[in-house]
Structure formats: structure tokens, C-alpha cells
């Protein structure tokens, strides 16, 4: 199970906004994607729709597609994380010129392309 949620960092503590369907003391992996302060002013209905779409997309992915690689050394993991961070920065920088619908359409097309390639 994968969960996408928003959180706020304050006084050294990362606190989810809202409740999570987790057991007490359950271990989780967290991927932190810092957001600008402007997101505090985002329309709540639009934000809820974005969460719904992300959850829907995650639910369609095979379980191994969203699990972390388990056989990486510490050095390999650090390199992977650095590369991942750089890719995210590039994506954010290039996506500001496009609407949410255009980005979602590109993601859907890329996903369809990958699935078609995997089916071969």
C-alpha cells in the first residue's frame, strides 16, 4: 500500500496533515518533496482532487513499482537519491509552463508507453 499525503515540518518534527491508515509504531519510508510556501494558499478542493488522482495512479501501479530498491549499498542509495532529487528539480522547472491537465496527459502517455514496452 502506498499513501500520498501532505505534511508540515515544524520544530524538528514532520507532521502529516490529516490522519493516516497506519498501525501504531509501524515503520514507513518517507520521500520528502519540499513545497513552496505558496501551497498554503492552494484551493482545498483542487488539492483534494490532486490527491485523489495521485492515489488512483498509485493504486494502478504494480507493488514492486513503488517499493524502494532493497539491494543497494549505502553509496549506491545516496547516488540514487541525488539523481532522483536532480530529476525532480528538472521536472519542476520544466513543468511550470504547463497546466496540470497537460502534465497529467504526458504522464498517462508515458505510462502507456512503458506498459506497451513491457508487454512485448
Steps between C-alpha positions, in 0.01 A plus 500: 500500500629847411368822646540852368438774755610849596698576813643801679849520652514696825742498793687199363187289453338397172125483566248371243204723428211268577492142623677204344375138486805362685546282804661646812882475475481377138819573306461695176726643232463871437597683182510874572417741217527854642223732385495878480313704759254596225340157538354612833264713291395226256130440445412205727263346241774504236747354747256221589454422130877483450527257794217289358675481162835411659338229712317365196824487301689331786225240534549404134873438540642155564623467861865476398476828307466710814722304739855620562787304354613267776836383369684831481808576704499820705714670237272384218193615696651847550584525129149386410344757734718781362407407143133476596513846664659648189234345276226643722659847486517480121140382478373781722695759304370377165139444611424855615411596143235227470155454647422213736295336223794510257734348759248226586452423128877467455527272804216281370662479155839409647341236722316349203828495304684320782221246542491433125877447503473264797227300326732418208 
